[in-house]
Amino acid sequence: MSQLVVATECPNCGGPLDIAEGSNAIRCGSCRSNLLVTGRKQVLSYYAPARVSEDRARALARAEHAAAHVTRADLYFIPYYRLTGHDFGWQGRTEPGLDEGTSRNALATLLRDEQAEGRALAASIMVGHVSTHTSDAGPLSLVDRYVEKSFVACELPDFAAYSLGVRAQVLRVALLRPGTLAPLGKVVGVGMEVDAAMTRGLQEGATRIVCRQVLARILSVIYIPYWVMELQHSGDSWLTVVDGVTEGVAQPRARPALRTALDLRPAGDLPTAGFRPLVCPNCGWDLPVTADDVVFFCASCEKAWQLDGREMTEVAHDLAAVPGVDRGMFLPFWQLELGAREYCVPAFRYRRLKTLVDLTTRLSSNGLRWQRWADARPHVRGCFYDASDAMLLARFVAAGQGHATTGNAREPARLIWLPFKRERRSLIDPFTGMGLQESLLV
């Protein structure tokens, strides 16, 4: 899964900063200051600077229609949603003979109960449609994937460039600041709500998903420049759309109604990422710069802090000591109570998503017994998934087992680092014996 490169400036010295989309921390290469990138899990906005001048756009448009002449040229910044994340789904077995209006899946009933209480529609909980052809007689199968999709963030009739396509993998964008685009061209407003964007971004055609959760979700808005050229010839009038980044003709011939639709959608306030010093909120000590981590540990006061939007909140944490494992690797987990059960959910990133579900299932049914670490703090693995992601994965595992998950956790999730024993190229969980390939840790 690719990451966008976002260009901006250091708030301290004004030097250039390049950050990856979704990064939570960065060090300025000029002044060496450590910065926290705020706005995690909010819909942030970026833009691609126009590389095509008006004269060049006119020439490209006329190259498609040599006999026509350009009567008007406007630069529009059109918004695209870009969705990335780790998608987990339970897929039911198709059973012939069930009529279309009947669902025999116990999990479907469970999810409908949660929806009636208003939880399944929350932005942080993604529940897919319930198949009417799924039977509780057969087992559910796990499907997982890395999501990376882009699509126009508003309804534009007769507009052909509906996706960023493969260029999203190499596109270089800039952090959008208030007032940046207005002097450059016309900014088209976002016309699709976040929930609708999530639904569209997760469409899978005919695949029947009973339950879904999306972890590490990033939904961004990227403004792409297009020159909209009006051409006339022999009494006929049409629009030609030129990509302001690639110099390609995105649409040789479009109806004039497209311009009307673009002009009816002026942009409002646009959210953007911010920066603040990466220091401990308790003692002011510098925190380590780990771009993908969501929890930062202070080496001075030994408190742990989780990035939550634009703020940092303290997280209760422990290091576990397990007999026989003294020189392994410490991996982070979230411990939480959901319903009448306790769950232990991985907080680290692993290339095989299915393994995260397997490990959660095994550890959560094991009844962990450990003592608190009493020696000097060892080096530990960072946390990629936050407490809200852990709640989503716990609900997902519970749903696959047919357990009710009504209500929220009774206590806040607690972070714990568990020691894994090294055996050649594997890391062995001391509680269940399950092995992880160290090379698949990200």
LUMVONU-484343 format. One record per residue (C-alpha): residue in three letters; x, y, z; residue number from 1. Coordinates in steps of 0.5 Angstrom, whole numbers, plus 2048, in hexadecimal, padded with zeros to 3 digits. Example, Ala and Ser with C-alpha at 12.3 -4.5 7.8 and 13.67 -1.06 7.14 Angstrom:
// residues 2
ala | 819 | 7F7 | 810 | 1 $
ser | 81B | 7FE | 80E | 2 $
// end
This chain:
// residues 442
met | 800 | 800 | 800 | 1 $
ser | 803 | 807 | 7FE | 2 $
gln | 804 | 80D | 802 | 3 $
leu | 803 | 814 | 7FF | 4 $
val | 809 | 819 | 800 | 5 $
val | 806 | 81F | 803 | 6 $
ala | 80B | 826 | 802 | 7 $
thr | 80A | 82B | 807 | 8 $
glu | 80F | 830 | 80B | 9 $
cys | 811 | 82F | 813 | 10 $
pro | 80D | 834 | 817 | 11 $
asn | 814 | 836 | 81B | 12 $
cys | 819 | 837 | 816 | 13 $
gly | 815 | 837 | 80F | 14 $
gly | 819 | 832 | 80C | 15 $
pro | 816 | 82D | 807 | 16 $
leu | 813 | 827 | 80A | 17 $
asp | 811 | 820 | 807 | 18 $
ile | 80C | 81C | 80B | 19 $
ala | 808 | 815 | 809 | 20 $
glu | 801 | 815 | 809 | 21 $
gly | 7FF | 813 | 810 | 22 $
ser | 805 | 814 | 813 | 23 $
asn | 805 | 816 | 81B | 24 $
ala | 80C | 819 | 81C | 25 $
ile | 811 | 81C | 818 | 26 $
arg | 818 | 820 | 819 | 27 $
cys | 81A | 826 | 815 | 28 $
gly | 820 | 825 | 811 | 29 $
ser | 822 | 82C | 812 | 30 $
cys | 821 | 82E | 819 | 31 $
arg | 821 | 827 | 81C | 32 $
ser | 81A | 828 | 820 | 33 $
asn | 816 | 823 | 821 | 34 $
leu | 80F | 824 | 81F | 35 $
leu | 808 | 820 | 821 | 36 $
val | 803 | 820 | 81B | 37 $
thr | 7FC | 821 | 81D | 38 $
gly | 7F6 | 81F | 81A | 39 $
arg | 7F6 | 818 | 81B | 40 $
lys | 7F0 | 814 | 818 | 41 $
gln | 7ED | 81B | 816 | 42 $
val | 7EB | 81C | 80E | 43 $
leu | 7F1 | 821 | 80C | 44 $
ser | 7F2 | 824 | 806 | 45 $
tyr | 7F8 | 825 | 801 | 46 $
tyr | 7F9 | 827 | 7FA | 47 $
ala | 7FD | 826 | 7F4 | 48 $
pro | 800 | 82C | 7F1 | 49 $
ala | 7FF | 82E | 7EA | 50 $
arg | 804 | 82D | 7E5 | 51 $
val | 801 | 82F | 7DF | 52 $
ser | 800 | 836 | 7DD | 53 $
glu | 7FA | 839 | 7D9 | 54 $
asp | 7FE | 83A | 7D3 | 55 $
arg | 800 | 832 | 7D3 | 56 $
ala | 7F9 | 830 | 7D5 | 57 $
arg | 7F6 | 834 | 7CF | 58 $
ala | 7FB | 831 | 7CA | 59 $
leu | 7FA | 82A | 7CD | 60 $
ala | 7F2 | 82B | 7CC | 61 $
arg | 7F3 | 82E | 7C5 | 62 $
ala | 7F7 | 828 | 7C3 | 63 $
glu | 7F1 | 823 | 7C4 | 64 $
his | 7ED | 828 | 7C0 | 65 $
ala | 7F1 | 82C | 7BB | 66 $
ala | 7EC | 830 | 7B7 | 67 $
ala | 7E9 | 832 | 7BE | 68 $
his | 7EB | 838 | 7C2 | 69 $
val | 7EB | 839 | 7C9 | 70 $
thr | 7E6 | 83E | 7CC | 71 $
arg | 7E7 | 83D | 7D3 | 72 $
ala | 7EC | 83A | 7D8 | 73 $
asp | 7EB | 839 | 7E0 | 74 $
leu | 7EF | 835 | 7E5 | 75 $
tyr | 7EB | 831 | 7EA | 76 $
phe | 7ED | 82D | 7F0 | 77 $
ile | 7E9 | 827 | 7F0 | 78 $
pro | 7E9 | 823 | 7F6 | 79 $
tyr | 7EA | 81B | 7F7 | 80 $
tyr | 7E9 | 817 | 7FD | 81 $
arg | 7EF | 812 | 7FE | 82 $
leu | 7EE | 80C | 803 | 83 $
thr | 7F3 | 807 | 806 | 84 $
gly | 7F2 | 802 | 80B | 85 $
his | 7F3 | 7FB | 80E | 86 $
asp | 7EC | 7F8 | 80C | 87 $
phe | 7EA | 7F2 | 810 | 88 $
gly | 7E3 | 7EE | 80E | 89 $
trp | 7DF | 7E8 | 810 | 90 $
gln | 7DC | 7E5 | 80A | 91 $
gly | 7D7 | 7E0 | 80A | 92 $
arg | 7D6 | 7D9 | 806 | 93 $
thr | 7D1 | 7DA | 801 | 94 $
glu | 7CB | 7D5 | 802 | 95 $
pro | 7C6 | 7D3 | 7FC | 96 $
gly | 7BF | 7D3 | 7FD | 97 $
leu | 7BE | 7D9 | 802 | 98 $
asp | 7B9 | 7DE | 7FF | 99 $
glu | 7BC | 7E5 | 7FE | 100 $
gly | 7B8 | 7E8 | 804 | 101 $
thr | 7BA | 7E4 | 80A | 102 $
ser | 7C1 | 7E4 | 80E | 103 $
arg | 7C3 | 7DE | 812 | 104 $
asn | 7C9 | 7E1 | 815 | 105 $
ala | 7CA | 7E1 | 81C | 106 $
leu | 7CF | 7E7 | 81B | 107 $
ala | 7CA | 7EB | 817 | 108 $
thr | 7C5 | 7EB | 81D | 109 $
leu | 7CB | 7ED | 821 | 110 $
leu | 7CD | 7F3 | 81D | 111 $
arg | 7C6 | 7F5 | 81C | 112 $
asp | 7C5 | 7F6 | 823 | 113 $
glu | 7CC | 7FA | 824 | 114 $
gln | 7C9 | 7FE | 81E | 115 $
ala | 7C2 | 7FF | 822 | 116 $
glu | 7C6 | 802 | 828 | 117 $
gly | 7CA | 807 | 823 | 118 $
arg | 7D1 | 804 | 824 | 119 $
ala | 7D2 | 801 | 81D | 120 $
leu | 7D1 | 807 | 819 | 121 $
ala | 7D7 | 80B | 81D | 122 $
ala | 7DC | 80D | 819 | 123 $
ser | 7E1 | 809 | 81C | 124 $
ile | 7DD | 803 | 81B | 125 $
met | 7DD | 800 | 814 | 126 $
val | 7D7 | 7FB | 813 | 127 $
gly | 7D6 | 7F8 | 80C | 128 $
his | 7CF | 7F6 | 809 | 129 $
val | 7CC | 7EF | 80C | 130 $
ser | 7CC | 7EA | 807 | 131 $
thr | 7C5 | 7E7 | 806 | 132 $
his | 7C8 | 7E0 | 803 | 133 $
thr | 7CC | 7DF | 809 | 134 $
ser | 7CB | 7D9 | 80E | 135 $
asp | 7CD | 7D8 | 815 | 136 $
ala | 7CE | 7D1 | 813 | 137 $
gly | 7D4 | 7D2 | 810 | 138 $
pro | 7DB | 7D5 | 813 | 139 $
leu | 7DD | 7DC | 811 | 140 $
ser | 7E3 | 7DE | 80D | 141 $
leu | 7E8 | 7E3 | 80E | 142 $
val | 7E9 | 7E8 | 809 | 143 $
asp | 7EF | 7ED | 809 | 144 $
arg | 7F2 | 7F3 | 805 | 145 $
tyr | 7F5 | 7F9 | 804 | 146 $
val | 7F1 | 7FE | 802 | 147 $
glu | 7F3 | 804 | 7FD | 148 $
lys | 7EE | 808 | 7F9 | 149 $
ser | 7ED | 80E | 7F6 | 150 $
phe | 7E7 | 812 | 7F3 | 151 $
val | 7E4 | 818 | 7F2 | 152 $
ala | 7E1 | 81B | 7F8 | 153 $
cys | 7DB | 81F | 7F5 | 154 $
glu | 7D5 | 81D | 7F0 | 155 $
leu | 7D8 | 820 | 7E9 | 156 $
pro | 7D4 | 81E | 7E3 | 157 $
asp | 7D8 | 81C | 7DD | 158 $
phe | 7DE | 81C | 7E0 | 159 $
ala | 7E3 | 817 | 7DE | 160 $
ala | 7E9 | 817 | 7E3 | 161 $
tyr | 7E5 | 814 | 7E9 | 162 $
ser | 7EB | 811 | 7EC | 163 $
leu | 7F3 | 812 | 7ED | 164 $
gly | 7F4 | 80C | 7EB | 165 $
val | 7FC | 809 | 7EB | 166 $
arg | 7FE | 810 | 7EC | 167 $
ala | 7FC | 811 | 7F3 | 168 $
gln | 802 | 80C | 7F4 | 169 $
val | 807 | 811 | 7F2 | 170 $
leu | 803 | 818 | 7F3 | 171 $
arg | 807 | 81D | 7F6 | 172 $
val | 802 | 822 | 7FA | 173 $
ala | 802 | 828 | 7FF | 174 $
leu | 7FF | 829 | 806 | 175 $
leu | 7F9 | 82D | 804 | 176 $
arg | 7F9 | 834 | 808 | 177 $
pro | 7F3 | 839 | 809 | 178 $
gly | 7F3 | 83D | 803 | 179 $
thr | 7F8 | 83A | 7FF | 180 $
leu | 7F4 | 838 | 7F9 | 181 $
ala | 7EF | 83E | 7F8 | 182 $
pro | 7F5 | 842 | 7F4 | 183 $
leu | 7F6 | 83C | 7F0 | 184 $
gly | 7F0 | 83A | 7ED | 185 $
lys | 7E9 | 838 | 7EF | 186 $
val | 7E8 | 833 | 7F5 | 187 $
val | 7E2 | 82E | 7F4 | 188 $
gly | 7DF | 82C | 7FB | 189 $
val | 7DF | 825 | 7FD | 190 $
gly | 7D8 | 822 | 7FC | 191 $
met | 7D8 | 81B | 7FF | 192 $
glu | 7D7 | 81A | 807 | 193 $
val | 7DC | 816 | 80A | 194 $
asp | 7D8 | 810 | 80C | 195 $
ala | 7D6 | 810 | 804 | 196 $
ala | 7DD | 810 | 802 | 197 $
met | 7DF | 80A | 807 | 198 $
thr | 7D9 | 806 | 804 | 199 $
arg | 7DC | 808 | 7FD | 200 $
gly | 7E3 | 807 | 7FE | 201 $
leu | 7E1 | 800 | 801 | 202 $
gln | 7DD | 7FD | 7FC | 203 $
glu | 7DF | 7F6 | 7F9 | 204 $
gly | 7DA | 7F4 | 7F4 | 205 $
ala | 7D6 | 7EE | 7F5 | 206 $
thr | 7DA | 7EC | 7FB | 207 $
arg | 7D6 | 7EA | 801 | 208 $
ile | 7D9 | 7ED | 808 | 209 $
val | 7D5 | 7EC | 80E | 210 $
cys | 7D9 | 7F0 | 812 | 211 $
arg | 7DF | 7F5 | 811 | 212 $
gln | 7E4 | 7F9 | 815 | 213 $
val | 7E9 | 7FE | 812 | 214 $
leu | 7EF | 7FF | 816 | 215 $
ala | 7F4 | 805 | 815 | 216 $
arg | 7F0 | 808 | 811 | 217 $
ile | 7F2 | 80F | 80D | 218 $
leu | 7ED | 813 | 809 | 219 $
ser | 7F0 | 819 | 806 | 220 $
val | 7EE | 81E | 801 | 221 $
ile | 7F2 | 820 | 7FB | 222 $
tyr | 7F1 | 825 | 7F7 | 223 $
ile | 7F3 | 824 | 7EF | 224 $
pro | 7F4 | 82A | 7EA | 225 $
tyr | 7F0 | 82A | 7E4 | 226 $
trp | 7F0 | 82F | 7DE | 227 $
val | 7E9 | 82F | 7DB | 228 $
met | 7E9 | 832 | 7D4 | 229 $
glu | 7E3 | 834 | 7D0 | 230 $
leu | 7E4 | 833 | 7C9 | 231 $
gln | 7E0 | 835 | 7C3 | 232 $
his | 7DF | 833 | 7BC | 233 $
ser | 7DA | 834 | 7B6 | 234 $
gly | 7D5 | 836 | 7BC | 235 $
asp | 7D6 | 830 | 7C0 | 236 $
ser | 7D9 | 831 | 7C7 | 237 $
trp | 7DC | 82C | 7CC | 238 $
leu | 7E1 | 82B | 7D2 | 239 $
thr | 7E8 | 828 | 7D2 | 240 $
val | 7EB | 826 | 7D8 | 241 $
val | 7F2 | 826 | 7D9 | 242 $
asp | 7F6 | 823 | 7DF | 243 $
gly | 7FA | 829 | 7E3 | 244 $
val | 7FF | 824 | 7E5 | 245 $
thr | 800 | 81F | 7E0 | 246 $
glu | 7FF | 823 | 7DA | 247 $
gly | 7FA | 81E | 7D7 | 248 $
val | 7F4 | 81F | 7D4 | 249 $
ala | 7EF | 81C | 7D9 | 250 $
gln | 7E9 | 81D | 7D5 | 251 $
pro | 7E9 | 81F | 7CE | 252 $
arg | 7E1 | 821 | 7CE | 253 $
ala | 7DD | 823 | 7D3 | 254 $
arg | 7D6 | 826 | 7D4 | 255 $
pro | 7D6 | 82D | 7D6 | 256 $
ala | 7D1 | 82B | 7DC | 257 $
leu | 7D8 | 829 | 7DF | 258 $
arg | 7DA | 830 | 7E0 | 259 $
thr | 7D3 | 832 | 7E3 | 260 $
ala | 7D4 | 82C | 7E8 | 261 $
leu | 7DB | 82E | 7EA | 262 $
asp | 7D9 | 835 | 7EB | 263 $
leu | 7D3 | 833 | 7F0 | 264 $
arg | 7D8 | 830 | 7F5 | 265 $
pro | 7DC | 835 | 7F8 | 266 $
ala | 7E1 | 832 | 7FE | 267 $
gly | 7E0 | 834 | 805 | 268 $
asp | 7E5 | 833 | 80B | 269 $
leu | 7EA | 82E | 809 | 270 $
pro | 7ED | 82A | 80F | 271 $
thr | 7F5 | 829 | 80F | 272 $
ala | 7FA | 826 | 813 | 273 $
gly | 7FE | 82A | 818 | 274 $
phe | 804 | 82A | 81C | 275 $
arg | 807 | 82A | 823 | 276 $
pro | 80D | 829 | 827 | 277 $
leu | 80E | 821 | 828 | 278 $
val | 80F | 822 | 830 | 279 $
cys | 80C | 81E | 836 | 280 $
pro | 806 | 822 | 838 | 281 $
asn | 808 | 820 | 840 | 282 $
cys | 80F | 822 | 840 | 283 $
gly | 811 | 825 | 83A | 284 $
trp | 816 | 820 | 838 | 285 $
asp | 817 | 81F | 830 | 286 $
leu | 813 | 819 | 82E | 287 $
pro | 816 | 814 | 829 | 288 $
val | 815 | 815 | 821 | 289 $
thr | 811 | 80F | 81F | 290 $
ala | 80D | 811 | 819 | 291 $
asp | 808 | 80B | 819 | 292 $
asp | 807 | 80B | 820 | 293 $
val | 801 | 80D | 824 | 294 $
val | 804 | 80C | 82B | 295 $
phe | 80A | 810 | 82D | 296 $
phe | 80E | 80E | 833 | 297 $
cys | 811 | 813 | 838 | 298 $
ala | 818 | 810 | 83A | 299 $
ser | 818 | 816 | 840 | 300 $
cys | 812 | 815 | 843 | 301 $
glu | 810 | 80E | 840 | 302 $
lys | 809 | 810 | 83E | 303 $
ala | 806 | 80E | 838 | 304 $
trp | 802 | 813 | 833 | 305 $
gln | 7FD | 811 | 82E | 306 $
leu | 7FC | 816 | 828 | 307 $
asp | 7F4 | 817 | 827 | 308 $
gly | 7F2 | 81C | 822 | 309 $
arg | 7F6 | 822 | 824 | 310 $
glu | 7F7 | 821 | 82B | 311 $
met | 7FC | 81B | 82F | 312 $
thr | 7F8 | 817 | 835 | 313 $
glu | 7FC | 813 | 83A | 314 $
val | 7FB | 80C | 839 | 315 $
ala | 7FC | 807 | 83F | 316 $
his | 801 | 801 | 83D | 317 $
asp | 805 | 7FC | 840 | 318 $
leu | 80B | 7F7 | 83E | 319 $
ala | 80A | 7F0 | 83F | 320 $
ala | 80F | 7EB | 842 | 321 $
val | 80E | 7E4 | 840 | 322 $
pro | 813 | 7DE | 842 | 323 $
gly | 818 | 7DB | 83D | 324 $
val | 817 | 7E1 | 839 | 325 $
asp | 81C | 7E7 | 83B | 326 $
arg | 820 | 7E9 | 834 | 327 $
gly | 81A | 7E9 | 82F | 328 $
met | 816 | 7EE | 82B | 329 $
phe | 811 | 7F2 | 82F | 330 $
leu | 80B | 7F3 | 82B | 331 $
pro | 805 | 7F8 | 82D | 332 $
phe | 7FE | 7F6 | 82E | 333 $
trp | 7F8 | 7F9 | 830 | 334 $
gln | 7F4 | 7F6 | 836 | 335 $
leu | 7EC | 7F7 | 836 | 336 $
glu | 7E6 | 7F5 | 839 | 337 $
leu | 7E0 | 7F4 | 834 | 338 $
gly | 7DA | 7F1 | 837 | 339 $
ala | 7DB | 7EC | 83B | 340 $
arg | 7E2 | 7EA | 838 | 341 $
glu | 7E9 | 7ED | 838 | 342 $
tyr | 7ED | 7EE | 832 | 343 $
cys | 7F4 | 7EE | 830 | 344 $
val | 7F5 | 7F2 | 82A | 345 $
pro | 7FC | 7F3 | 826 | 346 $
ala | 7FE | 7FA | 825 | 347 $
phe | 804 | 7F9 | 821 | 348 $
arg | 804 | 7F9 | 819 | 349 $
tyr | 804 | 7F2 | 815 | 350 $
arg | 804 | 7F1 | 80E | 351 $
arg | 7FF | 7EB | 80E | 352 $
leu | 7F9 | 7EE | 811 | 353 $
lys | 7F6 | 7E7 | 812 | 354 $
thr | 7FB | 7E6 | 818 | 355 $
leu | 7F9 | 7EC | 81C | 356 $
val | 7F2 | 7E8 | 81C | 357 $
asp | 7F5 | 7E1 | 81E | 358 $
leu | 7F9 | 7E4 | 823 | 359 $
thr | 7F3 | 7E8 | 826 | 360 $
thr | 7EF | 7E2 | 826 | 361 $
arg | 7F4 | 7DE | 82A | 362 $
leu | 7F7 | 7E3 | 82F | 363 $
ser | 7F0 | 7E5 | 831 | 364 $
ser | 7EE | 7DE | 832 | 365 $
asn | 7F4 | 7DC | 836 | 366 $
gly | 7F3 | 7E0 | 83D | 367 $
leu | 7FA | 7E3 | 83D | 368 $
arg | 7FE | 7E2 | 843 | 369 $
trp | 804 | 7E7 | 844 | 370 $
gln | 808 | 7EB | 849 | 371 $
arg | 80A | 7F2 | 848 | 372 $
trp | 811 | 7F4 | 846 | 373 $
ala | 816 | 7F6 | 84B | 374 $
asp | 81C | 7F7 | 848 | 375 $
ala | 81F | 7FD | 843 | 376 $
arg | 81A | 7FE | 83E | 377 $
pro | 81C | 7FA | 837 | 378 $
his | 81B | 7FD | 830 | 379 $
val | 814 | 7FC | 82E | 380 $
arg | 810 | 7FC | 827 | 381 $
gly | 80C | 802 | 826 | 382 $
cys | 805 | 802 | 825 | 383 $
phe | 801 | 803 | 81E | 384 $
tyr | 7FA | 801 | 820 | 385 $
asp | 7F7 | 806 | 826 | 386 $
ala | 7F2 | 804 | 82B | 387 $
ser | 7EC | 805 | 826 | 388 $
asp | 7EF | 801 | 821 | 389 $
ala | 7F0 | 7FB | 827 | 390 $
met | 7E8 | 7FC | 828 | 391 $
leu | 7E6 | 7FB | 821 | 392 $
leu | 7EA | 7F5 | 820 | 393 $
ala | 7E8 | 7F2 | 827 | 394 $
arg | 7E1 | 7F3 | 824 | 395 $
phe | 7E2 | 7F0 | 81E | 396 $
val | 7E5 | 7EA | 821 | 397 $
ala | 7DF | 7E9 | 826 | 398 $
ala | 7DA | 7EA | 820 | 399 $
gly | 7DE | 7E4 | 81D | 400 $
gln | 7DD | 7E0 | 823 | 401 $
gly | 7D6 | 7E2 | 824 | 402 $
his | 7D7 | 7E6 | 82A | 403 $
ala | 7D3 | 7EC | 82C | 404 $
thr | 7D7 | 7F2 | 82C | 405 $
thr | 7D1 | 7F7 | 82F | 406 $
gly | 7D4 | 7FD | 833 | 407 $
asn | 7DB | 800 | 833 | 408 $
ala | 7E1 | 7FD | 837 | 409 $
arg | 7E0 | 7FE | 83E | 410 $
glu | 7E7 | 801 | 83F | 411 $
pro | 7EB | 805 | 83B | 412 $
ala | 7F0 | 800 | 837 | 413 $
arg | 7F7 | 7FF | 83A | 414 $
leu | 7FD | 7FE | 836 | 415 $
ile | 802 | 7F8 | 838 | 416 $
trp | 808 | 7F6 | 834 | 417 $
leu | 809 | 7EE | 834 | 418 $
pro | 810 | 7EB | 833 | 419 $
phe | 810 | 7E6 | 82D | 420 $
lys | 816 | 7E1 | 82D | 421 $
arg | 81B | 7E1 | 827 | 422 $
glu | 81C | 7DA | 824 | 423 $
arg | 820 | 7DB | 81D | 424 $
arg | 81B | 7E0 | 819 | 425 $
ser | 815 | 7DF | 81D | 426 $
leu | 812 | 7E2 | 823 | 427 $
ile | 80E | 7DE | 828 | 428 $
asp | 808 | 7E0 | 82C | 429 $
pro | 80A | 7DD | 833 | 430 $
phe | 802 | 7DC | 834 | 431 $
thr | 800 | 7D8 | 82E | 432 $
gly | 806 | 7D6 | 82B | 433 $
met | 804 | 7DA | 824 | 434 $
gly | 80A | 7DC | 820 | 435 $
leu | 80B | 7E2 | 81C | 436 $
gln | 810 | 7E4 | 817 | 437 $
glu | 814 | 7E9 | 819 | 438 $
ser | 815 | 7EC | 812 | 439 $
leu | 80E | 7ED | 811 | 440 $
leu | 80E | 7F2 | 817 | 441 $
val | 80D | 7F9 | 813 | 442 $
// end
